[in-house]
Amino acid sequence: MKAKGFTVWFTGLPAAGKTTLAHSIAQELRQRGITRLEILDGDVIRTNLSKGLGFSREDRETNIRRIAFVCQLLTRNGVVAIAAAVSPYRDSREYGRKEIGRFVEVFVKCPLEVLIQRDPKGLYRMALAGEIKHFTGISDPYEEPLNPEIIIETHREAVQDSTQRIVLALERLGYL
């Protein structure tokens, strides 16, 4: 019997910890023997699959639809897809949920003040100075998920603790 794939979709503001958690959960799943696994990181996707797209609402929705399409293909073929993308609009995430089916939304939540302090790429500083237009959380909206399967507050717990909570949720939901 072929293993069933599923998608874990990390959403949250820039620098909230989506990519860090995606890699941590991937490592945990590999240790559990899940080798058919792919990470779709928003920055990597923008460089390769969505090159040329800007940051208008339409371009952001196109980007998320592309990520959802790839996740759907992977999930359908028994692969665990782990997407880490800001995906700021609820309707885009709901589109992904509907298209993919076996979908777990993880809201990576962190207060804006903490993100501005973290600012690993200097993007918040540039956005606050007006050097970056359409920056989610500053000059563009982020629509928080209404009913995510998991909420992780990265300012309150360590990566390993968050990873274990995600694994427990995946077990509870019947994916592991």
Secondary structure, 3 states (H helix, E strand, C coil): CCCCCEEEEEECCCCCCHHHHHHHHHHHHHHCCCCCEEEEEHHHHHHHCCCCCCCCHHHHHHHHHHHHHHHHHHHHCCCEEEEECCCCCHHHHHHHHHHHCCEEEEEEECCHHHHHHHCCCCHHHHHHCCCCCCCECCCECCCCCCCCCEEEECCCCCHHHHHHHHHHHHHHCCCC
